[in-house]
Every structure is written in C-alpha cells, then in structure tokens.
Amino acid sequence: MKRIALAAALLAPLHAVATEPVLGACDGCEAVFVGRPAAPPAIARIAPAGEAGEPLQWRGRTLDANGKPVAGIVVYAYQTDASGRYPRDPAQDDAAARRHGRLRGWALSNAQGRFGFDTIRPAGYPGTSVPEHIHVHVIEPGRCTYYIDDVNFRDDPRLKASSTSHDGRGGSGVVEAKRDASGTWQVERDIVLGRNLPDYARCGG
C-alpha cells in the first residue's frame, strides 16, 4: 500500500503547495507551483502545437557557478502570444497563475543539465516599448525557487542597446535568434544557478 501511495503522489500534479521557499521579493512567484507536473519532461511545450505565431525552439543547460551541468532542475517559463498578450486559461482558478496566462510550461534538466521548450516567438506588449520576452523561473527541488532574467532577443529593435550584454540573474538572457531550414526560430539560453542573486545564500539554508 505504501508503494501505491508513493506512486500516486509522484504522478499527481502539484497545485498551489509551495515546497521550496521563494527568494527575494517576487509578486506572484507562487504560480510556479500551480499545475506543476510531478515529472516534467526535459523538452516541454509552452505554446501548444498549432498556436498562431512563428515557431521557436529554446534549448539550454542548467549549470553551477563553475559551469558544471546540474541535473534535476525545474525551469518554468511563460510568455505572451503572437499579439503580445497573455491569453487566459478559462480553466485556471488560481489568481497568480491566471495572470501568467495559458502559455506556460515546466522542463526538467536531464543528466547532462539539458532542457528545452518548444513554443512560438512572443510579441512585445502592444502599444508599448516593451520588447519580446519569455519570463523564466527556476525551481531547485527541495531548496528554493526564484525568477531570473527574461529571455530577450538581440534582433528585437525594442531591446535597448545597453541590455545586449547584460549579465543578470541566472546569467545573460539575451539570445541570438536564427531560423533553421524549416523557418523555426532557434535560440540557446543557459542558466547559471544562483548567479547574481544577492539572497542565494538562503537557498536550501
């Protein structure tokens, strides 16, 4: 019976139960736990297949401060649609997760620290100077969770030149976007765990 109960617990999605403390001030960070699958894939989807917009594949690695790959890290990402809005999920009743919209997903880094997302290229907020971006959070299981710098696109004219070499939370989020033969945008963005997080010493402490 204990084995059955354990298996059920592992297969059940996690809802609003935060098992890892949130580092720093972060409005709505509890949304990372809402709907989180018990066993996310290494390559996950944010936008479903057939979503309007230009297809994009993001691949990356989770690394420690010395550049060594780290397995078992959950990367949570959410974004706007092709119109620059966060499309609502009618089934979502959690206020924080509802603000993130329905284009959201979780990936779990594999033994080589690799993870990825298949999605569409997001649009910047309409009528503003806000550039295209994908929001990113990290969950270090059993330790902590925190947001890192957004994925931004170097070819986006709305991205300020001063940001193109920025090395911020989790390392630089500015990516080079290139189309492959199928027309899909390809980007790489690694995550350095804890990089430039002033309160990272509390992670797991």
BATORPA-285917 format. One record per residue: residue number from 0; residue in one letter; x, y, z of N, C-alpha, C in turn. Coordinates in nm, 4 decimals. Example, Ala and Ser with C-alpha at 12.3 -4.5 7.8 and 13.67 -1.06 7.14 Angstrom:
<atoms>
<atom 0 "A" <1.3190 -0.5690 0.7800> <1.2300 -0.4500 0.7800> <1.3200 -0.3300 0.7800>>
<atom 1 "S" <1.2850 -0.2250 0.7080> <1.3670 -0.1060 0.7140> <1.2900 0.0030 0.7870>>
</atoms>
This chain:
<atoms>
<atom 0 "M" <0.0821 -0.1206 0.0000> <0.0000 0.0000 0.0000> <0.0860 0.1262 0.0000>>
<atom 1 "K" <0.1986 0.1204 0.0741> <0.2861 0.2371 0.0791> <0.3417 0.2683 -0.0586>>
<atom 2 "R" <0.3758 0.1623 -0.1345> <0.4297 0.1844 -0.2691> <0.3255 0.2473 -0.3596>>
<atom 3 "I" <0.2006 0.2018 -0.3473> <0.0927 0.2574 -0.4301> <0.0718 0.4048 -0.3963>>
<atom 4 "A" <0.0724 0.4367 -0.2679> <0.0529 0.5753 -0.2262> <0.1656 0.6635 -0.2749>>
<atom 5 "L" <0.2892 0.6113 -0.2685> <0.4044 0.6879 -0.3152> <0.3957 0.7119 -0.4649>>
<atom 6 "A" <0.3588 0.6089 -0.5410> <0.3465 0.6242 -0.6864> <0.2398 0.7263 -0.7209>>
<atom 7 "A" <0.1277 0.7225 -0.6483> <0.0208 0.8192 -0.6748> <0.0671 0.9602 -0.6466>>
<atom 8 "A" <0.1453 0.9773 -0.5405> <0.1954 1.1103 -0.5061> <0.2901 1.1625 -0.6111>>
<atom 9 "L" <0.3707 1.0751 -0.6678> <0.4668 1.1175 -0.7690> <0.3990 1.1534 -0.9002>>
<atom 10 "L" <0.2899 1.0846 -0.9311> <0.2211 1.1074 -1.0581> <0.1239 1.2243 -1.0511>>
<atom 11 "A" <0.0812 1.2604 -0.9329> <-0.0183 1.3671 -0.9198> <0.0460 1.5021 -0.9452>>
<atom 12 "P" <-0.0230 1.5941 -1.0152> <0.0306 1.7281 -1.0342> <0.0330 1.8045 -0.9033>>
<atom 13 "L" <0.1318 1.8913 -0.8893> <0.1388 1.9767 -0.7715> <0.0611 2.1040 -0.8008>>
<atom 14 "H" <-0.0206 2.1475 -0.7083> <-0.1027 2.2657 -0.7322> <-0.0416 2.3865 -0.6638>>
<atom 15 "A" <-0.1022 2.4404 -0.5613> <-0.0507 2.5634 -0.5025> <0.0335 2.5374 -0.3781>>
<atom 16 "V" <0.0832 2.4134 -0.3630> <0.1636 2.3805 -0.2465> <0.3098 2.4128 -0.2775>>
<atom 17 "A" <0.3604 2.5171 -0.2147> <0.4987 2.5588 -0.2380> <0.5905 2.4816 -0.1449>>
<atom 18 "T" <0.6697 2.3924 -0.2003> <0.7611 2.3137 -0.1181> <0.8987 2.3790 -0.1094>>
<atom 19 "E" <0.9246 2.4762 -0.1947> <1.0525 2.5461 -0.1919> <1.0285 2.6938 -0.1630>>
<atom 20 "P" <1.1082 2.7542 -0.0749> <1.0880 2.8964 -0.0444> <1.1243 2.9854 -0.1625>>
<atom 21 "V" <1.0515 3.0952 -0.1761> <1.0768 3.1927 -0.2817> <1.1836 3.2904 -0.2337>>
<atom 22 "L" <1.2873 3.3077 -0.3144> <1.3936 3.4009 -0.2794> <1.3597 3.5407 -0.3281>>
<atom 23 "G" <1.3769 3.6393 -0.2420> <1.3585 3.7784 -0.2813> <1.2127 3.8160 -0.3002>>
<atom 24 "A" <1.1919 3.9453 -0.3231> <1.0569 3.9958 -0.3472> <1.0137 3.9551 -0.4874>>
<atom 25 "C" <0.9017 3.8888 -0.4964> <0.8570 3.8384 -0.6262> <0.7060 3.8221 -0.6234>>
<atom 26 "D" <0.6353 3.9187 -0.6796> <0.4903 3.9157 -0.6818> <0.4406 3.8042 -0.7732>>
<atom 27 "G" <0.3651 3.7115 -0.7179> <0.3067 3.6049 -0.7989> <0.3966 3.4869 -0.8251>>
<atom 28 "C" <0.5121 3.4794 -0.7584> <0.6032 3.3680 -0.7839> <0.5450 3.2333 -0.7431>>
<atom 29 "E" <0.4413 3.2365 -0.6577> <0.3807 3.1100 -0.6179> <0.3142 3.0392 -0.7358>>
<atom 30 "A" <0.2945 3.1106 -0.8469> <0.2330 3.0491 -0.9653> <0.3198 2.9375 -1.0230>>
<atom 31 "V" <0.4486 2.9365 -0.9914> <0.5354 2.8309 -1.0460> <0.4927 2.6939 -0.9971>>
<atom 32 "F" <0.4216 2.6872 -0.8836> <0.3794 2.5591 -0.8278> <0.2417 2.5159 -0.8753>>
<atom 33 "V" <0.1666 2.6079 -0.9331> <0.0284 2.5779 -0.9705> <0.0251 2.5000 -1.1011>>
<atom 34 "G" <-0.0137 2.3731 -1.0901> <-0.0196 2.2875 -1.2081> <0.1119 2.2232 -1.2447>>
<atom 35 "R" <0.2148 2.2420 -1.1630> <0.3447 2.1824 -1.1952> <0.3343 2.0311 -1.1998>>
<atom 36 "P" <0.3753 1.9694 -1.3094> <0.3690 1.8227 -1.3154> <0.4722 1.7599 -1.2230>>
<atom 37 "A" <0.4425 1.6407 -1.1757> <0.5344 1.5717 -1.0852> <0.6644 1.5346 -1.1553>>
<atom 38 "A" <0.6561 1.5048 -1.2839> <0.7753 1.4649 -1.3584> <0.7769 1.5369 -1.4937>>
<atom 39 "P" <0.8208 1.6622 -1.4967> <0.8238 1.7349 -1.6241> <0.9232 1.6709 -1.7221>>
<atom 40 "P" <0.8985 1.6834 -1.8498> <0.9935 1.6320 -1.9490> <1.1132 1.7254 -1.9628>>
<atom 41 "A" <1.2195 1.6761 -2.0232> <1.3362 1.7618 -2.0485> <1.3044 1.8650 -2.1564>>
<atom 42 "I" <1.2235 1.8265 -2.2546> <1.1779 1.9186 -2.3589> <1.0282 1.9327 -2.3431>>
<atom 43 "A" <0.9843 2.0527 -2.3050> <0.8432 2.0754 -2.2777> <0.7846 2.1744 -2.3776>>
<atom 44 "R" <0.6541 2.1868 -2.3742> <0.5849 2.2832 -2.4588> <0.5317 2.3978 -2.3759>>
<atom 45 "I" <0.5459 2.5189 -2.4305> <0.4795 2.6355 -2.3730> <0.3544 2.6633 -2.4550>>
<atom 46 "A" <0.3731 2.6968 -2.5820> <0.2587 2.7141 -2.6727> <0.2263 2.5790 -2.7353>>
<atom 47 "P" <0.1007 2.5419 -2.7387> <0.0653 2.4131 -2.7989> <0.0886 2.4129 -2.9488>>
<atom 48 "A" <0.1037 2.2942 -3.0036> <0.1177 2.2812 -3.1484> <-0.0033 2.3446 -3.2150>>
<atom 49 "G" <0.0208 2.4221 -3.3187> <-0.0884 2.4879 -3.3893> <-0.1202 2.6265 -3.3386>>
<atom 50 "E" <-0.0524 2.6701 -3.2300> <-0.0723 2.8066 -3.1799> <-0.0289 2.9075 -3.2864>>
<atom 51 "A" <-0.1082 3.0118 -3.3077> <-0.0731 3.1143 -3.4054> <0.0597 3.1799 -3.3676>>
<atom 52 "G" <0.1440 3.2018 -3.4681> <0.2727 3.2645 -3.4421> <0.3865 3.1894 -3.5079>>
<atom 53 "E" <0.5059 3.2457 -3.4977> <0.6248 3.1848 -3.5578> <0.6845 3.0839 -3.4603>>
<atom 54 "P" <0.7012 2.9570 -3.5041> <0.7526 2.8556 -3.4114> <0.8941 2.8874 -3.3643>>
<atom 55 "L" <0.9208 2.8518 -3.2386> <1.0506 2.8784 -3.1774> <1.0895 2.7617 -3.0888>>
<atom 56 "Q" <1.2174 2.7267 -3.0921> <1.2719 2.6252 -3.0029> <1.3826 2.6873 -2.9194>>
<atom 57 "W" <1.3681 2.6738 -2.7886> <1.4695 2.7223 -2.6956> <1.5352 2.6013 -2.6314>>
<atom 58 "R" <1.6674 2.5967 -2.6379> <1.7433 2.4902 -2.5749> <1.8470 2.5514 -2.4814>>
<atom 59 "G" <1.8759 2.4830 -2.3724> <1.9722 2.5363 -2.2770> <2.0213 2.4310 -2.1810>>
<atom 60 "R" <2.1054 2.4749 -2.0876> <2.1584 2.3885 -1.9830> <2.1471 2.4599 -1.8488>>
<atom 61 "T" <2.1311 2.3836 -1.7440> <2.1393 2.4377 -1.6092> <2.2788 2.4060 -1.5564>>
<atom 62 "L" <2.3490 2.5111 -1.5121> <2.4898 2.4991 -1.4747> <2.5127 2.5525 -1.3342>>
<atom 63 "D" <2.6170 2.4988 -1.2668> <2.6549 2.5577 -1.1395> <2.7513 2.6731 -1.1635>>
<atom 64 "A" <2.8001 2.7342 -1.0577> <2.8844 2.8534 -1.0707> <3.0149 2.8249 -1.1436>>
<atom 65 "N" <3.0556 2.6978 -1.1486> <3.1796 2.6601 -1.2171> <3.1560 2.6103 -1.3590>>
<atom 66 "G" <3.0307 2.6197 -1.4049> <2.9985 2.5769 -1.5409> <2.9718 2.4287 -1.5539>>
<atom 67 "K" <2.9557 2.3588 -1.4425> <2.9276 2.2154 -1.4458> <2.7771 2.1924 -1.4582>>
<atom 68 "P" <2.7337 2.1035 -1.5491> <2.5901 2.0780 -1.5649> <2.5275 2.0246 -1.4364>>
<atom 69 "V" <2.4055 2.0678 -1.4099> <2.3314 2.0233 -1.2930> <2.2001 1.9604 -1.3398>>
<atom 70 "A" <2.1771 1.8368 -1.3008> <2.0546 1.7666 -1.3391> <1.9436 1.7928 -1.2380>>
<atom 71 "G" <1.8205 1.7689 -1.2802> <1.7076 1.7726 -1.1885> <1.6582 1.9101 -1.1505>>
<atom 72 "I" <1.6902 2.0118 -1.2303> <1.6426 2.1478 -1.2046> <1.5162 2.1722 -1.2873>>
<atom 73 "V" <1.4143 2.2265 -1.2241> <1.2894 2.2581 -1.2945> <1.2963 2.4019 -1.3455>>
<atom 74 "V" <1.2766 2.4188 -1.4742> <1.2713 2.5512 -1.5359> <1.1255 2.5781 -1.5742>>
<atom 75 "Y" <1.0725 2.6877 -1.5225> <0.9348 2.7273 -1.5517> <0.9385 2.8523 -1.6390>>
<atom 76 "A" <0.8586 2.8535 -1.7443> <0.8575 2.9685 -1.8352> <0.7146 3.0001 -1.8770>>
<atom 77 "Y" <0.6884 3.1296 -1.8969> <0.5587 3.1704 -1.9502> <0.5779 3.2948 -2.0364>>
<atom 78 "Q" <0.4834 3.3200 -2.1254> <0.5032 3.4241 -2.2256> <0.3726 3.4750 -2.2829>>
<atom 79 "T" <0.3862 3.5809 -2.3633> <0.2722 3.6330 -2.4381> <0.2502 3.5511 -2.5654>>
<atom 80 "D" <0.1373 3.5748 -2.6283> <0.1095 3.5122 -2.7570> <0.1607 3.6009 -2.8701>>
<atom 81 "A" <0.1211 3.5715 -2.9921> <0.1701 3.6459 -3.1081> <0.1156 3.7875 -3.1147>>
<atom 82 "S" <0.0174 3.8199 -3.0297> <-0.0362 3.9560 -3.0262> <0.0202 4.0368 -2.9096>>
<atom 83 "G" <0.1052 3.9738 -2.8273> <0.1651 4.0436 -2.7149> <0.0825 4.0388 -2.5875>>
<atom 84 "R" <-0.0143 3.9496 -2.5838> <-0.0994 3.9387 -2.4653> <-0.0832 3.8008 -2.4002>>
<atom 85 "Y" <-0.1195 3.7935 -2.2721> <-0.1190 3.6665 -2.2012> <-0.2581 3.6059 -2.2139>>
<atom 86 "P" <-0.2764 3.5107 -2.3043> <-0.4112 3.4576 -2.3262> <-0.4623 3.3827 -2.2033>>
<atom 87 "R" <-0.5849 3.4059 -2.1692> <-0.6431 3.3478 -2.0488> <-0.6681 3.1993 -2.0644>>
<atom 88 "D" <-0.6564 3.1300 -1.9534> <-0.6930 2.9891 -1.9454> <-0.8249 2.9821 -1.8693>>
<atom 89 "P" <-0.9350 2.9535 -1.9375> <-1.0663 2.9556 -1.8716> <-1.0763 2.8574 -1.7553>>
<atom 90 "A" <-0.9923 2.7537 -1.7578> <-1.0000 2.6522 -1.6531> <-0.9179 2.6886 -1.5300>>
<atom 91 "Q" <-0.8397 2.7948 -1.5393> <-0.7489 2.8306 -1.4298> <-0.8210 2.9159 -1.3258>>
<atom 92 "D" <-0.8236 2.8679 -1.2014> <-0.8914 2.9434 -1.0957> <-0.7939 3.0045 -0.9960>>
<atom 93 "D" <-0.6641 2.9844 -1.0155> <-0.5657 3.0452 -0.9260> <-0.5297 3.1838 -0.9780>>
<atom 94 "A" <-0.5385 3.2850 -0.8918> <-0.5197 3.4237 -0.9362> <-0.3803 3.4486 -0.9924>>
<atom 95 "A" <-0.2775 3.3991 -0.9249> <-0.1407 3.4230 -0.9719> <-0.1153 3.3540 -1.1051>>
<atom 96 "A" <-0.1548 3.2280 -1.1163> <-0.1345 3.1538 -1.2410> <-0.2180 3.2120 -1.3537>>
<atom 97 "R" <-0.3355 3.2652 -1.3207> <-0.4217 3.3250 -1.4242> <-0.3532 3.4440 -1.4900>>
<atom 98 "R" <-0.2754 3.5202 -1.4116> <-0.2025 3.6342 -1.4696> <-0.0948 3.5885 -1.5669>>
<atom 99 "H" <-0.0438 3.4690 -1.5470> <0.0593 3.4168 -1.6380> <0.0001 3.3678 -1.7694>>
<atom 100 "G" <-0.1295 3.3467 -1.7739> <-0.1946 3.3026 -1.8965> <-0.1818 3.1533 -1.9185>>
<atom 101 "R" <-0.2221 3.1092 -2.0356> <-0.2198 2.9660 -2.0646> <-0.0908 2.9209 -2.1330>>
<atom 102 "L" <-0.0060 3.0164 -2.1781> <0.1191 2.9784 -2.2443> <0.2286 2.9688 -2.1391>>
<atom 103 "R" <0.2352 2.8525 -2.0750> <0.3288 2.8297 -1.9661> <0.3689 2.6831 -1.9649>>
<atom 104 "G" <0.4867 2.6553 -1.9110> <0.5314 2.5164 -1.9084> <0.6503 2.4963 -1.8162>>
<atom 105 "W" <0.6785 2.3687 -1.7884> <0.7866 2.3280 -1.6998> <0.8747 2.2255 -1.7700>>
<atom 106 "A" <1.0052 2.2407 -1.7585> <1.1001 2.1431 -1.8123> <1.1956 2.1029 -1.7003>>
<atom 107 "L" <1.2413 1.9787 -1.7042> <1.3316 1.9259 -1.6023> <1.4649 1.8920 -1.6677>>
<atom 108 "S" <1.5730 1.9533 -1.6200> <1.7036 1.9297 -1.6824> <1.7464 1.7837 -1.6646>>
<atom 109 "N" <1.8038 1.7274 -1.7725> <1.8408 1.5853 -1.7712> <1.9797 1.5632 -1.7110>>
<atom 110 "A" <2.0336 1.4449 -1.7280> <2.1619 1.4099 -1.6670> <2.2756 1.4991 -1.7145>>
<atom 111 "Q" <2.2622 1.5554 -1.8334> <2.3632 1.6475 -1.8875> <2.3283 1.7934 -1.8585>>
<atom 112 "G" <2.2249 1.8152 -1.7791> <2.1814 1.9506 -1.7468> <2.1024 2.0164 -1.8575>>
<atom 113 "R" <2.0636 1.9412 -1.9591> <1.9961 1.9998 -2.0748> <1.8444 2.0031 -2.0550>>
<atom 114 "F" <1.7841 2.1102 -2.1051> <1.6392 2.1265 -2.1020> <1.5999 2.2056 -2.2262>>
<atom 115 "G" <1.4709 2.2152 -2.2518> <1.4273 2.2954 -2.3661> <1.2776 2.3163 -2.3681>>
<atom 116 "F" <1.2367 2.4127 -2.4506> <1.0943 2.4421 -2.4697> <1.0664 2.4586 -2.6184>>
<atom 117 "D" <0.9546 2.4044 -2.6623> <0.9008 2.4304 -2.7953> <0.7833 2.5259 -2.7768>>
<atom 118 "T" <0.7814 2.6323 -2.8567> <0.6802 2.7345 -2.8359> <0.6669 2.8198 -2.9619>>
<atom 119 "I" <0.6213 2.9421 -2.9471> <0.6223 3.0405 -3.0551> <0.7043 3.1601 -3.0086>>
<atom 120 "R" <0.7454 3.2417 -3.1034> <0.8162 3.3636 -3.0653> <0.7142 3.4621 -3.0088>>
<atom 121 "P" <0.7365 3.5104 -2.8861> <0.6386 3.6008 -2.8250> <0.6445 3.7394 -2.8876>>
<atom 122 "A" <0.5394 3.8163 -2.8695> <0.5385 3.9560 -2.9121> <0.5530 4.0454 -2.7898>>
<atom 123 "G" <0.6075 4.1652 -2.8093> <0.6125 4.2629 -2.7016> <0.4731 4.3152 -2.6720>>
<atom 124 "Y" <0.4566 4.3777 -2.5581> <0.3254 4.4297 -2.5216> <0.2805 4.5346 -2.6237>>
<atom 125 "P" <0.1601 4.5228 -2.6745> <0.1130 4.6167 -2.7776> <0.1057 4.7603 -2.7260>>
<atom 126 "G" <0.1469 4.8541 -2.8113> <0.1389 4.9954 -2.7776> <0.2400 5.0417 -2.6744>>
<atom 127 "T" <0.3449 4.9604 -2.6514> <0.4480 4.9962 -2.5542> <0.5858 4.9775 -2.6177>>
<atom 128 "S" <0.6887 5.0135 -2.5423> <0.8264 4.9916 -2.5872> <0.8850 4.8640 -2.5273>>
<atom 129 "V" <0.7999 4.7832 -2.4630> <0.8471 4.6591 -2.4005> <0.8821 4.5576 -2.5089>>
<atom 130 "P" <1.0046 4.5034 -2.5069> <1.0460 4.4101 -2.6121> <0.9849 4.2709 -2.5944>>
<atom 131 "E" <1.0044 4.1877 -2.6950> <0.9638 4.0474 -2.6875> <1.0399 3.9813 -2.5717>>
<atom 132 "H" <0.9724 3.8943 -2.4993> <1.0405 3.8299 -2.3878> <0.9664 3.7044 -2.3433>>
<atom 133 "I" <1.0416 3.6165 -2.2807> <0.9864 3.4984 -2.2139> <1.0290 3.5072 -2.0680>>
<atom 134 "H" <0.9326 3.5015 -1.9775> <0.9630 3.5039 -1.8346> <1.0144 3.3675 -1.7904>>
<atom 135 "V" <1.1123 3.3678 -1.7001> <1.1755 3.2423 -1.6586> <1.1910 3.2380 -1.5063>>
<atom 136 "H" <1.1573 3.1233 -1.4498> <1.1798 3.0958 -1.3082> <1.2532 2.9627 -1.2950>>
<atom 137 "V" <1.3254 2.9490 -1.1864> <1.3977 2.8257 -1.1576> <1.3435 2.7669 -1.0277>>
<atom 138 "I" <1.3227 2.6363 -1.0272> <1.2920 2.5653 -0.9040> <1.4049 2.4658 -0.8800>>
<atom 139 "E" <1.4790 2.4862 -0.7730> <1.5796 2.3897 -0.7307> <1.5108 2.2995 -0.6294>>
<atom 140 "P" <1.4711 2.1796 -0.6702> <1.3871 2.0952 -0.5842> <1.4456 2.0739 -0.4448>>
<atom 141 "G" <1.3588 2.0965 -0.3456> <1.3985 2.0800 -0.2073> <1.4832 2.1926 -0.1528>>
<atom 142 "R" <1.5084 2.2978 -0.2358> <1.5976 2.4042 -0.1930> <1.5306 2.5420 -0.1990>>
<atom 143 "C" <1.4959 2.5891 -0.3178> <1.4403 2.7234 -0.3311> <1.3874 2.7433 -0.4722>>
<atom 144 "T" <1.3191 2.8548 -0.4931> <1.2759 2.8962 -0.6262> <1.2973 3.0465 -0.6399>>
<atom 145 "Y" <1.3216 3.0916 -0.7634> <1.3488 3.2334 -0.7880> <1.3312 3.2635 -0.9361>>
<atom 146 "Y" <1.3058 3.3911 -0.9657> <1.2977 3.4314 -1.1052> <1.4367 3.4708 -1.1530>>
<atom 147 "I" <1.4593 3.4587 -1.2826> <1.5847 3.5034 -1.3436> <1.5521 3.5981 -1.4588>>
<atom 148 "D" <1.6559 3.6503 -1.5229> <1.6324 3.7438 -1.6330> <1.5505 3.6791 -1.7443>>
<atom 149 "D" <1.4625 3.7583 -1.8032> <1.3830 3.7113 -1.9162> <1.4730 3.6700 -2.0321>>
<atom 150 "V" <1.4179 3.5841 -2.1172> <1.4791 3.5623 -2.2485> <1.4405 3.6816 -2.3350>>
<atom 151 "N" <1.5402 3.7543 -2.3845> <1.5198 3.8654 -2.4778> <1.5917 3.8343 -2.6073>>
<atom 152 "F" <1.5493 3.9001 -2.7144> <1.6009 3.8690 -2.8472> <1.6849 3.9851 -2.8999>>
<atom 153 "R" <1.8099 3.9543 -2.9305> <1.9036 4.0591 -2.9714> <1.8574 4.1330 -3.0963>>
<atom 154 "D" <1.7827 4.0658 -3.1858> <1.7388 4.1310 -3.3091> <1.6109 4.2117 -3.2922>>
<atom 155 "D" <1.5575 4.2174 -3.1715> <1.4351 4.2933 -3.1461> <1.4704 4.4419 -3.1388>>
<atom 156 "P" <1.4186 4.5251 -3.2280> <1.4545 4.6678 -3.2268> <1.4138 4.7397 -3.0989>>
<atom 157 "R" <1.3208 4.6820 -3.0221> <1.2799 4.7455 -2.8972> <1.3731 4.7128 -2.7798>>
<atom 158 "L" <1.4640 4.6193 -2.8023> <1.5583 4.5866 -2.6959> <1.6647 4.6946 -2.6901>>
<atom 159 "K" <1.6798 4.7573 -2.5764> <1.7768 4.8654 -2.5621> <1.9180 4.8137 -2.5804>>
<atom 160 "A" <1.9989 4.8922 -2.6518> <2.1366 4.8515 -2.6783> <2.2131 4.8250 -2.5494>>
<atom 161 "S" <2.1797 4.8983 -2.4437> <2.2510 4.8816 -2.3173> <2.2230 4.7469 -2.2527>>
<atom 162 "S" <2.1204 4.6771 -2.3016> <2.0838 4.5486 -2.2421> <2.1460 4.4300 -2.3142>>
<atom 163 "T" <2.2089 4.4541 -2.4308> <2.2509 4.3413 -2.5126> <2.3688 4.2639 -2.4562>>
<atom 164 "S" <2.4386 4.3186 -2.3600> <2.5493 4.2451 -2.2992> <2.5262 4.2261 -2.1497>>
<atom 165 "H" <2.4018 4.2457 -2.1073> <2.3687 4.2410 -1.9647> <2.3865 4.0998 -1.9093>>
<atom 166 "D" <2.4565 4.0899 -1.7978> <2.4755 3.9624 -1.7295> <2.4015 3.9707 -1.5974>>
<atom 167 "G" <2.2797 3.9281 -1.5976> <2.1951 3.9480 -1.4808> <2.1675 3.8218 -1.4040>>
<atom 168 "R" <2.0462 3.8123 -1.3527> <2.0068 3.6986 -1.2708> <2.0058 3.5715 -1.3545>>
<atom 169 "G" <2.0845 3.4747 -1.3131> <2.0918 3.3496 -1.3871> <2.1777 3.3568 -1.5114>>
<atom 170 "G" <2.2539 3.4657 -1.5277> <2.3334 3.4849 -1.6493> <2.2569 3.5674 -1.7507>>
<atom 171 "S" <2.3176 3.5932 -1.8632> <2.2548 3.6771 -1.9641> <2.1350 3.6082 -2.0278>>
<atom 172 "G" <2.0251 3.6821 -2.0388> <1.9070 3.6284 -2.1037> <1.8927 3.6713 -2.2478>>
<atom 173 "V" <1.9884 3.7482 -2.2991> <1.9799 3.7970 -2.4372> <2.0297 3.6872 -2.5311>>
<atom 174 "V" <1.9458 3.6500 -2.6265> <1.9774 3.5379 -2.7154> <1.9863 3.5829 -2.8609>>
<atom 175 "E" <2.0619 3.5066 -2.9375> <2.0687 3.5225 -3.0829> <1.9645 3.4295 -3.1431>>
<atom 176 "A" <1.8699 3.4849 -3.2160> <1.7651 3.4042 -3.2782> <1.7975 3.3811 -3.4250>>
<atom 177 "K" <1.8018 3.2545 -3.4650> <1.8300 3.2189 -3.6045> <1.7259 3.1202 -3.6522>>
<atom 178 "R" <1.6840 3.1373 -3.7775> <1.5865 3.0447 -3.8348> <1.6583 2.9230 -3.8928>>
<atom 179 "D" <1.5991 2.8054 -3.8733> <1.6524 2.6862 -3.9377> <1.5861 2.6681 -4.0744>>
<atom 180 "A" <1.6148 2.5572 -4.1406> <1.5639 2.5350 -4.2759> <1.4112 2.5310 -4.2817>>
<atom 181 "S" <1.3477 2.4955 -4.1707> <1.2011 2.4876 -4.1681> <1.1361 2.6215 -4.1344>>
<atom 182 "G" <1.2195 2.7214 -4.1018> <1.1666 2.8517 -4.0642> <1.1429 2.8676 -3.9149>>
<atom 183 "T" <1.1812 2.7666 -3.8375> <1.1643 2.7733 -3.6923> <1.2789 2.8518 -3.6299>>
<atom 184 "W" <1.2454 2.9442 -3.5415> <1.3485 3.0181 -3.4699> <1.4185 2.9255 -3.3711>>
<atom 185 "Q" <1.5526 2.9343 -3.3652> <1.6326 2.8555 -3.2738> <1.7097 2.9497 -3.1818>>
<atom 186 "V" <1.6991 2.9266 -3.0504> <1.7741 3.0084 -2.9549> <1.8347 2.9193 -2.8473>>
<atom 187 "E" <1.9438 2.9673 -2.7895> <2.0071 2.8981 -2.6774> <2.0209 2.9962 -2.5617>>
<atom 188 "R" <1.9830 2.9494 -2.4434> <1.9969 3.0312 -2.3237> <2.0238 2.9379 -2.2061>>
<atom 189 "D" <2.1487 2.9363 -2.1589> <2.1840 2.8573 -2.0420> <2.1452 2.9330 -1.9154>>
<atom 190 "I" <2.1339 2.8606 -1.8066> <2.1011 2.9186 -1.6767> <2.2113 2.8832 -1.5776>>
<atom 191 "V" <2.2727 2.9843 -1.5197> <2.3721 2.9630 -1.4145> <2.3008 2.9777 -1.2809>>
<atom 192 "L" <2.2892 2.8702 -1.2089> <2.2099 2.8689 -1.0863> <2.2648 2.9681 -0.9839>>
<atom 193 "G" <2.1764 3.0540 -0.9371> <2.2123 3.1488 -0.8326> <2.2939 3.2685 -0.8768>>
<atom 194 "R" <2.3285 3.2768 -1.0027> <2.4151 3.3853 -1.0465> <2.3481 3.5219 -1.0278>>
<atom 195 "N" <2.4204 3.6113 -0.9618> <2.3754 3.7486 -0.9367> <2.2451 3.7562 -0.8580>>
<atom 196 "L" <2.2207 3.6554 -0.7752> <2.1089 3.6601 -0.6811> <2.1650 3.6938 -0.5431>>
<atom 197 "P" <2.1397 3.8130 -0.4932> <2.2004 3.8552 -0.3672> <2.1604 3.7703 -0.2477>>
<atom 198 "D" <2.0443 3.7055 -0.2540> <1.9992 3.6252 -0.1408> <2.0140 3.4755 -0.1659>>
<atom 199 "Y" <2.0975 3.4367 -0.2614> <2.1105 3.2950 -0.2959> <2.1665 3.2123 -0.1810>>
<atom 200 "A" <2.2373 3.2741 -0.0894> <2.2934 3.2007 0.0245> <2.1835 3.1344 0.1067>>
<atom 201 "R" <2.0597 3.1851 0.0938> <1.9475 3.1263 0.1677> <1.8905 3.0028 0.0994>>
<atom 202 "C" <1.9319 2.9745 -0.0226> <1.8772 2.8611 -0.0966> <1.9179 2.7297 -0.0286>>
<atom 203 "G" <1.8205 2.6599 0.0208> <1.8491 2.5339 0.0879> <1.8987 2.5500 0.2281>>
<atom 204 "G" <1.9069 2.6774 0.2762> <1.9588 2.7008 0.4092> <1.8503 2.7015 0.5145>>
</atoms>
